[in-house]
Amino acid sequence: MTTGTYEPQRPSYSLSPGEINLELIPKDWALTPLKGKRAYVAGWTNTPYSVDQIREDLANGCATGVGLMSGQWSNEGGLIWVDIDGPDALPALEDLAGGPLHAIFPETLTISSGKPGRQRMLYRIPTNKISLLPDKATIKIGIPSFEILFTSRQAPLWVLIPIQMDISLRLMVALSTLKST
């Protein structure tokens, strides 16, 4: 008989390089088609695509990936990416916040290229908190290799290039939580 406490299994999806699963994307997210990791549609920052439009661009070979646009795209709040772009950012960030990364940020959709210390974490900002953020594309707080991506930015969810793009849903409910809380 075990006496430990029960911890539910948290789903985690890891897709193979080049694999794209559009079924995991909420229908109301603002997307942009990518070539490699870059948006290529003129005026992409003001012209979000739907999942169906992305599917069509992938099928006809125009796009090789899909990016999620940050910023405010509905009356339900906005999305930001917290971007940690290398292992040098972690000690400074943990020192500033007074704890380890997992204690600083709530669990969420996290995307990693597979390179050490590199990840982007997605968070929903409630409508009543949007005005607290500077109206900037990139918000820096003085920590090298760390930034918050807000307006006019995107982050690749999946790309058809030969690198490992691990999609770690540390908490699968995060997708619906990001939409509804």
C-alpha positions in Angstrom: 0.0 0.0 0.0 1.4 3.4 -1.0 1.0 6.4 1.3 2.1 9.1 -1.2 -0.3 11.8 -2.4 -2.0 11.4 -5.8 -0.8 13.7 -8.5 -2.8 13.6 -11.7 -0.9 12.9 -14.9 -0.6 16.0 -16.9 -0.8 15.6 -20.7 2.3 16.5 -22.7 2.4 16.4 -26.4 5.7 16.2 -28.3 5.4 16.4 -32.0 8.0 15.1 -34.5 10.0 17.6 -36.5 7.8 18.8 -39.4 4.6 17.6 -37.8 1.8 20.1 -37.5 -1.5 19.5 -35.7 -4.0 22.3 -36.3 -6.6 20.5 -34.2 -4.8 21.6 -31.0 -5.3 25.3 -31.9 -8.4 27.1 -30.5 -10.5 28.4 -33.4 -10.5 32.0 -32.1 -6.7 32.5 -31.9 -5.1 35.0 -34.3 -2.7 33.2 -36.5 -0.3 34.0 -39.3 1.2 31.7 -41.9 5.0 31.3 -41.8 7.9 30.5 -44.2 10.4 28.9 -41.8 9.9 30.9 -38.6 9.0 34.2 -40.3 5.6 35.8 -41.2 5.5 36.5 -44.9 2.0 38.0 -45.6 2.2 41.8 -46.1 0.5 43.5 -43.2 0.4 40.3 -41.2 0.4 42.3 -37.9 -3.1 43.6 -38.8 -4.5 40.6 -40.7 -4.9 37.5 -38.5 -5.7 34.2 -40.3 -8.1 31.5 -39.1 -7.2 27.8 -38.6 -8.9 27.1 -41.9 -6.9 29.8 -43.8 -3.7 28.4 -42.3 -4.7 24.9 -43.4 -5.3 26.1 -46.9 -1.9 27.9 -47.1 -0.2 24.8 -45.8 -2.0 22.5 -48.3 -1.1 24.7 -51.3 2.5 25.0 -50.2 2.5 28.7 -49.6 3.2 28.3 -45.8 5.6 26.0 -44.0 4.5 26.9 -40.5 2.0 28.6 -38.3 2.6 31.5 -35.9 0.4 32.6 -33.0 0.0 36.4 -32.9 0.3 38.1 -29.6 -1.6 41.2 -28.6 -5.3 41.9 -28.1 -7.5 40.3 -30.8 -10.8 40.1 -29.0 -12.8 41.6 -26.1 -11.7 38.6 -24.0 -8.2 40.0 -23.3 -4.8 39.5 -25.0 -2.0 37.1 -25.4 1.6 37.6 -24.5 4.6 35.4 -25.1 7.2 35.2 -22.3 10.5 34.6 -24.2 13.5 33.0 -22.5 16.1 32.9 -25.3 19.1 31.2 -23.7 20.4 29.7 -20.5 22.0 33.0 -19.4 18.6 34.5 -18.7 17.5 31.8 -16.2 19.8 32.7 -13.2 19.1 36.4 -13.5 15.4 35.9 -13.9 15.2 33.5 -10.9 17.3 35.8 -8.8 15.1 38.8 -9.6 11.9 36.8 -8.9 13.3 35.0 -5.9 12.6 31.5 -6.9 12.9 28.8 -9.6 11.3 29.2 -13.0 8.4 26.7 -12.2 7.5 28.8 -9.1 7.7 32.1 -10.9 5.3 31.4 -13.8 2.1 29.4 -13.8 1.9 26.3 -16.0 0.9 27.1 -19.5 1.5 26.2 -23.2 5.3 26.2 -23.6 7.1 25.9 -26.8 10.8 25.1 -27.1 13.2 24.7 -30.1 14.9 21.9 -28.1 18.0 24.1 -27.5 19.0 24.4 -23.8 17.4 27.3 -21.9 15.2 28.4 -24.8 11.4 28.5 -24.5 8.4 30.7 -25.0 5.5 30.5 -22.6 2.0 31.8 -23.6 -0.2 33.7 -21.2 -3.6 35.3 -21.4 -4.0 38.8 -20.1 -7.5 39.8 -18.9 -9.0 42.8 -20.6 -9.0 44.8 -17.4 -5.2 44.3 -17.2 -4.2 45.2 -20.8 -3.8 48.9 -20.0 -1.1 48.0 -17.4 1.2 46.8 -20.3 3.2 49.2 -22.4 1.9 49.5 -25.9 5.1 48.0 -27.3 6.0 45.0 -29.4 8.7 43.9 -27.1 8.9 44.6 -23.3 12.3 44.3 -21.8 13.0 44.3 -18.0 16.8 44.5 -18.1 17.6 40.7 -18.1 19.6 39.6 -21.1 17.9 37.0 -23.4 14.5 37.6 -21.7 11.6 39.6 -23.1 7.8 39.8 -23.2 6.3 39.8 -26.7 3.1 41.7 -26.9 1.8 43.8 -29.9 2.8 43.1 -33.5 4.7 39.9 -32.6 4.2 36.2 -33.3 5.8 33.0 -32.2 5.9 29.8 -34.3 3.7 27.1 -33.0 4.9 24.6 -35.6 7.2 24.8 -38.6 8.0 22.3 -41.4 11.8 22.6 -41.0 14.3 20.0 -39.8 14.6 21.2 -36.2 12.9 19.8 -33.1 9.9 22.0 -32.1 8.7 20.4 -28.9 5.2 21.5 -27.9 4.9 20.8 -24.2 1.4 21.3 -22.9 2.3 21.1 -19.3 -1.3 21.6 -18.5 -3.7 20.7 -21.4 -6.4 22.7 -19.8 -4.2 25.7 -20.4 -5.6 26.0 -23.9 -9.2 26.5 -22.7 -8.1 28.5 -19.7 -6.2 30.9 -21.9 -9.5 31.4 -23.8 -12.0 31.7 -21.0 -10.5 33.1 -17.8 
